[in-house]
Amino acid sequence: MPTPRPDPSSQDYARGELHGQVAVVTGAGSGIGRAIAELLAVHGAHVVGVDRRKEPLTDLVESIAASGGSAAFMTVDVAEAESVERCISASRENHGSLDILVNCAGVIVPPTPIAEFDVRSFDYIMGVNVKGVFLCMRYALPIMINQGRGVVLNIGSVTSVKTMADLGPYAASKRAVTALTRAAALEVGPQGVRVNELLPGPTLTRMVTGPADAQTGAVASFASKVPLGRVSLPAEQAEAAFFLVSARSAYVNGASLLVDGGLAWA
Ligand SMILES: NC(=O)c1ccc[n+]([C@@H]2O[C@H](COP(=O)([O-])OP(=O)(O)OC[C@H]3O[C@@H](n4cnc5c(N)ncnc54)[C@H](O)[C@@H]3O)[C@@H](O)[C@H]2O)c1
């Protein structure tokens, strides 16, 4: 006789689906990372928000606690090996396990052709977007292997498959995330650990809008290339992330899920 399952559409079921799980989310201070952290907490996970900036993390933790969720934070630069190692092992020691790792911290610089690209900016992008993802997996995977379970979700970008001019180094960094994701999925799948990647399209965050006082027109320009006629909201990316870290995607491994509204870049 099949095991009875709760109705996934019921609020009670949804709220507790990640109950008892510890989720580390990098880049949780703003944008997509914050939306993911909030949604995983709504679904019952204990969230450890990680960012290089402290202020938005305290705000995140207060807001999760005010909604009845459970959260803590750590201020870490994901490009620095020692602090990432400390952060990952402290998360495990303080909270008992490490069930979910979402690597969302990422950076971009203003669009520039390769012929004019600042060399230090290249190193900066690679340091956060590639080395940061590598380091977090480097220190989290041994814990998950030891537990015999765990889920990693790397946040890549649509630009890794639909590259456009002037975003070469950023797109290259995200293509590297795809390679790290696939290799890790092959390596740790046999130990019960899944590794996947979410490729967001243009999303309404500081990365696209720029500072509050800048009027770049980037949002309208991106929206004009999307068949759905708009950029995505961080909460819409978070829904896809929830699918990929929960048991709903139990057979999804080594995958790259494109959530870009059908963006029309060649
Ligand atoms: N917004 C988009 O259109 C879009 C599209 C595709 C992919 N992405 C990816 O989604 C992820 C989140 O981006 P976002 O749009 O929410 O941007 P965002 O700027 O709102 O958030 C990025 C967060 O990462 C943090 N961060 C940056 N460098 C860090 C470091 N070295 N250590 C720790 N934290 C660091 C920032 O402080 C910030 O809170 C990034 O990986 C980005 O590349 C974004």
The ligand as an SDF file (V2000), in Angstrom:
LIG
                    3D

 44 48  0  0  0  0  0  0  0  0999 V2000
   19.6220   40.0800  -10.7110 N   0  0  0  0  0  0  0  0  0  0  0  0
   19.7670   39.4150  -11.8190 C   0  0  0  0  0  0  0  0  0  0  0  0
   19.2440   39.8170  -12.8770 O   0  0  0  0  0  0  0  0  0  0  0  0
   20.5410   38.1320  -11.8590 C   0  0  0  0  0  0  0  0  0  0  0  0
   20.4500   37.3440  -13.0120 C   0  0  0  0  0  0  0  0  0  0  0  0
   21.1560   36.1570  -13.0690 C   0  0  0  0  0  0  0  0  0  0  0  0
   21.9070   35.7440  -11.9970 C   0  0  0  0  0  0  0  0  0  0  0  0
   21.9830   36.5250  -10.8810 N   0  0  0  0  0  0  0  0  0  0  0  0
   22.8080   36.0200   -9.7830 C   0  0  0  0  0  0  0  0  0  0  0  0
   22.0120   35.9410   -8.6200 O   0  0  0  0  0  0  0  0  0  0  0  0
   22.8450   36.0940   -7.4740 C   0  0  0  0  0  0  0  0  0  0  0  0
   22.2560   37.1620   -6.5630 C   0  0  0  0  0  0  0  0  0  0  0  0
   22.2970   38.4090   -7.2340 O   0  0  0  0  0  0  0  0  0  0  0  0
   21.2460   39.5820   -6.9500 P   0  0  0  0  0  0  0  0  0  0  0  0
   20.6980   39.9890   -8.2340 O   0  0  0  0  0  0  0  0  0  0  0  0
   20.3420   39.1930   -5.8530 O   0  0  0  0  0  0  0  0  0  0  0  0
   22.2640   40.7340   -6.5080 O   0  0  0  0  0  0  0  0  0  0  0  0
   22.4060   41.5780   -5.1640 P   0  0  0  0  0  0  0  0  0  0  0  0
   23.5210   42.5080   -5.4250 O   0  0  0  0  0  0  0  0  0  0  0  0
   21.0780   42.1190   -4.7550 O   0  0  0  0  0  0  0  0  0  0  0  0
   22.8290   40.4750   -4.0770 O   0  0  0  0  0  0  0  0  0  0  0  0
   24.1060   39.9140   -4.0430 C   0  0  0  0  0  0  0  0  0  0  0  0
   24.5010   39.7390   -2.5870 C   0  0  0  0  0  0  0  0  0  0  0  0
   25.7770   39.0720   -2.5600 O   0  0  0  0  0  0  0  0  0  0  0  0
   26.5610   39.6980   -1.5580 C   0  0  0  0  0  0  0  0  0  0  0  0
   27.9840   39.5050   -1.8390 N   0  0  0  0  0  0  0  0  0  0  0  0
   28.6890   40.0200   -2.8830 C   0  0  0  0  0  0  0  0  0  0  0  0
   29.9790   39.6790   -2.7880 N   0  0  0  0  0  0  0  0  0  0  0  0
   30.0930   38.9100   -1.6710 C   0  0  0  0  0  0  0  0  0  0  0  0
   31.1840   38.2660   -1.0400 C   0  0  0  0  0  0  0  0  0  0  0  0
   32.4320   38.3340   -1.5220 N   0  0  0  0  0  0  0  0  0  0  0  0
   30.9460   37.5520    0.0980 N   0  0  0  0  0  0  0  0  0  0  0  0
   29.7000   37.4830    0.6050 C   0  0  0  0  0  0  0  0  0  0  0  0
   28.6340   38.0970    0.0640 N   0  0  0  0  0  0  0  0  0  0  0  0
   28.8280   38.8000   -1.0620 C   0  0  0  0  0  0  0  0  0  0  0  0
   26.1770   41.1690   -1.6270 C   0  0  0  0  0  0  0  0  0  0  0  0
   26.5460   41.8700   -0.4440 O   0  0  0  0  0  0  0  0  0  0  0  0
   24.6780   41.0710   -1.8460 C   0  0  0  0  0  0  0  0  0  0  0  0
   23.9600   41.0540   -0.6300 O   0  0  0  0  0  0  0  0  0  0  0  0
   24.2410   36.4520   -8.0020 C   0  0  0  0  0  0  0  0  0  0  0  0
   25.0420   35.2820   -7.9980 O   0  0  0  0  0  0  0  0  0  0  0  0
   23.9720   36.8990   -9.4050 C   0  0  0  0  0  0  0  0  0  0  0  0
   25.0820   36.7150  -10.2340 O   0  0  0  0  0  0  0  0  0  0  0  0
   21.3190   37.6900  -10.7860 C   0  0  0  0  0  0  0  0  0  0  0  0
  1  2  1  0
  2  3  2  0
  2  4  1  0
  4  5  1  0
  4 44  2  0
  5  6  2  0
  6  7  1  0
  7  8  2  0
  8  9  1  0
  8 44  1  0
  9 10  1  0
  9 42  1  0
 10 11  1  0
 11 12  1  0
 11 40  1  0
 12 13  1  0
 13 14  1  0
 14 15  2  0
 14 16  1  0
 14 17  1  0
 17 18  1  0
 18 19  2  0
 18 20  1  0
 18 21  1  0
 21 22  1  0
 22 23  1  0
 23 24  1  0
 23 38  1  0
 24 25  1  0
 25 26  1  0
 25 36  1  0
 26 27  1  0
 26 35  1  0
 27 28  2  0
 28 29  1  0
 29 30  1  0
 29 35  2  0
 30 31  1  0
 30 32  2  0
 32 33  1  0
 33 34  2  0
 34 35  1  0
 36 37  1  0
 36 38  1  0
 38 39  1  0
 40 41  1  0
 40 42  1  0
 42 43  1  0
M  CHG  2   8   1  16  -1
M  END
$$$$
